[in-house]
Amino acid sequence: MGHSVMVELTVVPIGVGTSLSAYVAACNELLSNVKGVSYQLTPMGTIIVGRLEDVLDLARKMHEIPFGMGVQRVVTTIKIDDRRDREVTLESKVESVVKKVRRR
């Protein structure tokens, strides 16, 4: 299957007002139907873990969703964490920080 990457993705439709939750929900609905990736919605974006090819394909599809909802402009930001010395999960990254905070 190859190694997994962790991607933070934010899709922002422009010109739709201050509430974006309907667009966020539509993008996350796409993720709920995909096998082979895990994801977590956060207040500022969505974290997706999976093979790079799969995640980039999902990012493209998520970017297109607001256009399909009638939006004329979309700004998508993608941050990729590609660590190849060991497998990383959503939980392991948070757990690593929490352990260090407890040591203080």
Backbone bond lengths (Angstrom), bond angles and torsions (degrees), N, CA, C in turn:
res aa  C-N    CA-C-N  psi(-1)  N-CA   C-N-CA  omega(-1)  CA-C   N-CA-C  phi
1 M - - - 1.452 - - 1.518 111.58 -
2 G 1.318 120.42 -23.59 1.460 121.46 -177.44 1.517 110.69 88.49
3 H 1.311 115.94 171.13 1.466 119.83 -177.88 1.523 110.98 -83.47
4 S 1.304 114.46 160.31 1.464 120.54 -178.70 1.520 110.97 -98.28
5 V 1.310 115.13 149.72 1.455 122.64 172.30 1.526 107.85 -114.97
6 M 1.317 115.98 159.30 1.448 121.63 175.26 1.518 106.98 -113.49
7 V 1.318 116.02 127.79 1.459 121.60 -175.51 1.522 109.17 -125.83
8 E 1.327 115.75 132.86 1.450 120.29 170.87 1.525 106.40 -102.54
9 L 1.323 115.54 125.33 1.457 121.50 -174.77 1.521 109.32 -125.78
10 T 1.329 115.63 132.04 1.454 121.76 175.33 1.526 107.94 -129.52
11 V 1.319 115.54 120.66 1.462 122.42 178.78 1.521 106.85 -109.80
12 V 1.337 116.24 119.20 1.458 120.75 -176.30 1.529 109.89 -121.72
13 P 1.343 115.90 109.76 1.463 118.32 172.95 1.522 109.55 -74.87
14 I 1.315 116.87 136.95 1.465 122.19 -177.70 1.533 109.26 -101.83
15 G 1.336 114.85 139.35 1.458 119.94 175.00 1.517 114.59 84.24
16 V 1.344 117.32 22.07 1.465 120.30 -177.46 1.523 112.57 -113.00
17 G 1.324 117.80 7.38 1.456 120.60 -177.97 1.517 111.37 97.22
18 T 1.314 115.55 -165.96 1.468 119.61 -173.54 1.514 113.96 -90.03
19 S 1.317 119.86 -21.81 1.463 121.69 -178.95 1.523 110.20 -93.08
20 L 1.323 115.74 124.89 1.463 121.37 -179.20 1.521 112.36 -113.88
21 S 1.315 117.69 1.17 1.464 121.24 -170.57 1.522 113.80 -59.54
22 A 1.321 119.43 -34.31 1.466 120.46 178.82 1.524 111.00 -64.61
23 Y 1.326 116.91 -36.65 1.464 121.27 179.36 1.528 110.73 -73.66
24 V 1.317 116.16 -40.02 1.472 120.75 176.87 1.524 109.48 -62.34
25 A 1.324 116.73 -44.49 1.464 120.86 179.48 1.525 111.19 -60.82
26 A 1.325 117.34 -42.49 1.465 120.97 179.44 1.528 110.97 -63.58
27 C 1.325 117.46 -41.46 1.468 121.00 178.51 1.525 110.86 -65.76
28 N 1.321 117.15 -42.56 1.460 120.17 -179.00 1.523 111.73 -72.61
29 E 1.323 117.89 -26.37 1.462 120.85 174.88 1.524 110.15 -62.47
30 L 1.322 116.51 -39.54 1.463 120.68 175.65 1.526 109.91 -57.01
31 L 1.329 116.81 -45.51 1.464 120.89 -177.52 1.523 112.11 -64.11
32 S 1.316 117.01 -33.22 1.467 119.78 -176.74 1.522 111.95 -67.21
33 N 1.309 117.77 -15.63 1.467 121.79 -179.16 1.532 113.46 -102.81
34 V 1.336 117.31 7.55 1.463 120.98 -175.65 1.531 109.87 -105.74
35 K 1.324 115.27 131.53 1.465 120.42 176.40 1.529 109.10 -92.47
36 G 1.326 116.54 151.39 1.455 121.02 175.10 1.516 114.96 90.06
37 V 1.332 117.46 0.79 1.465 120.58 175.02 1.523 108.20 -131.10
38 S 1.325 114.47 153.26 1.458 119.77 170.19 1.522 106.38 -118.29
39 Y 1.314 115.30 156.68 1.454 117.97 -177.59 1.511 110.00 -152.25
40 Q 1.322 113.95 158.95 1.460 120.90 177.27 1.526 108.35 -143.26
41 L 1.305 115.80 123.60 1.451 121.62 174.77 1.519 108.30 -75.89
42 T 1.329 117.08 133.39 1.459 121.66 176.41 1.531 107.43 -123.12
43 P 1.320 118.01 168.85 1.468 119.19 179.46 1.529 114.21 -62.07
44 M 1.329 118.23 -20.50 1.461 120.95 -175.12 1.528 114.19 -117.62
45 G 1.326 117.75 5.26 1.452 120.38 -179.29 1.507 110.46 165.16
46 T 1.310 116.00 -165.79 1.461 122.10 178.37 1.517 108.07 -127.30
47 I 1.336 115.90 133.73 1.460 122.09 175.32 1.522 107.21 -97.17
48 I 1.326 116.57 129.82 1.464 121.98 -179.96 1.521 108.05 -125.02
49 V 1.346 116.42 134.68 1.458 121.70 177.11 1.520 108.15 -120.97
50 G 1.326 115.22 128.71 1.463 120.99 178.54 1.512 109.87 175.32
51 R 1.315 116.14 -173.24 1.463 119.80 177.81 1.529 108.79 -65.74
52 L 1.315 117.06 143.14 1.459 122.00 -176.32 1.531 111.72 -52.91
53 E 1.324 117.25 -45.99 1.466 120.44 -178.36 1.527 110.69 -59.77
54 D 1.335 116.21 -43.56 1.457 120.87 -178.12 1.524 111.43 -67.24
55 V 1.334 115.97 -43.02 1.460 120.31 -177.52 1.533 110.81 -67.42
56 L 1.325 117.47 -40.99 1.468 119.91 178.25 1.528 111.10 -65.83
57 D 1.320 117.61 -36.22 1.457 120.70 175.71 1.526 110.39 -64.67
58 L 1.329 117.26 -41.65 1.462 121.13 176.43 1.525 111.49 -63.86
59 A 1.326 116.54 -39.71 1.467 120.17 178.98 1.521 110.27 -60.45
60 R 1.317 117.56 -41.55 1.464 121.55 177.87 1.523 110.28 -63.13
61 K 1.317 116.81 -44.63 1.464 120.51 179.85 1.529 111.60 -65.12
62 M 1.331 116.46 -40.34 1.461 119.95 178.99 1.526 110.70 -66.65
63 H 1.316 116.75 -37.74 1.462 121.66 177.46 1.536 110.99 -60.32
64 E 1.321 117.24 -34.85 1.462 122.66 -177.89 1.528 113.33 -77.78
65 I 1.317 118.25 -21.99 1.465 120.99 -174.61 1.528 113.10 -56.65
66 P 1.343 120.48 -50.29 1.465 118.47 179.24 1.530 113.32 -59.95
67 F 1.328 118.00 -33.52 1.466 120.40 176.51 1.529 109.63 -61.42
68 G 1.327 116.25 -40.42 1.457 121.21 177.66 1.519 112.92 -66.60
69 M 1.324 116.32 -16.42 1.465 122.10 178.55 1.526 111.26 -98.73
70 G 1.335 116.93 10.80 1.454 121.25 175.35 1.514 116.53 96.09
71 V 1.327 118.36 2.70 1.462 121.86 179.41 1.527 108.94 -74.48
72 Q 1.321 117.07 144.75 1.460 121.50 -178.74 1.524 113.82 -100.72
73 R 1.368 117.04 -14.39 1.465 120.27 -179.94 1.515 109.03 -145.40
74 V 1.350 116.59 134.44 1.462 122.73 -179.53 1.524 108.61 -137.05
75 V 1.331 116.04 133.05 1.464 121.59 174.03 1.527 107.23 -113.30
76 T 1.319 116.18 122.18 1.464 121.66 -179.84 1.522 109.12 -117.82
77 T 1.325 114.91 130.50 1.462 121.45 177.80 1.521 108.17 -112.75
78 I 1.345 115.22 132.79 1.459 120.99 -179.20 1.525 108.83 -127.55
79 K 1.336 115.35 127.85 1.460 121.92 173.41 1.526 107.23 -118.42
80 I 1.336 117.52 127.68 1.469 121.67 -176.52 1.524 109.55 -114.91
81 D 1.333 115.72 126.66 1.466 122.67 172.73 1.520 106.59 -109.49
82 D 1.324 116.76 106.60 1.465 123.14 -175.57 1.521 108.42 -114.92
83 R 1.318 115.85 92.79 1.468 121.45 -178.66 1.514 108.66 -103.07
84 R 1.337 116.59 124.38 1.461 119.85 -173.39 1.518 114.59 -110.51
85 D 1.339 117.26 1.10 1.464 118.33 179.11 1.522 112.76 -88.68
86 R 1.355 117.42 -17.87 1.458 121.16 174.61 1.518 109.36 -163.16
87 E 1.302 114.46 160.06 1.466 120.70 -179.38 1.530 109.30 -76.71
88 V 1.316 116.48 135.61 1.462 122.16 -178.92 1.522 108.62 -121.25
89 T 1.333 115.13 140.48 1.463 120.65 176.43 1.517 108.87 -120.63
90 L 1.314 116.30 168.63 1.465 120.68 175.56 1.524 110.13 -56.15
91 E 1.318 115.62 -44.95 1.468 120.61 -177.21 1.523 112.48 -69.23
92 S 1.328 117.70 -38.78 1.468 119.74 -175.44 1.523 112.01 -67.25
93 K 1.323 118.11 -35.14 1.474 119.87 179.22 1.526 110.79 -66.38
94 V 1.328 116.72 -43.79 1.466 120.53 179.26 1.523 109.86 -67.87
95 E 1.317 116.67 -44.01 1.462 121.55 -179.25 1.527 111.52 -58.80
96 S 1.315 117.66 -39.30 1.459 122.07 179.88 1.527 110.99 -60.97
97 V 1.319 117.23 -43.09 1.472 120.98 179.13 1.522 110.86 -69.35
98 V 1.326 117.02 -43.21 1.476 120.87 -178.97 1.523 110.56 -59.99
99 K 1.332 117.92 -41.24 1.467 120.70 177.85 1.523 111.60 -60.69
100 K 1.314 116.88 -40.61 1.468 119.87 179.97 1.520 111.63 -69.70
101 V 1.325 117.53 -35.21 1.473 120.71 178.50 1.524 109.54 -66.47
102 R 1.313 118.02 -39.76 1.469 121.58 -179.74 1.516 112.66 -65.67
103 R 1.325 118.48 -26.11 1.462 122.14 -179.77 1.509 112.86 -71.82
104 R 1.309 118.28 -17.86 1.473 121.96 -176.14 1.495 111.56 -79.58
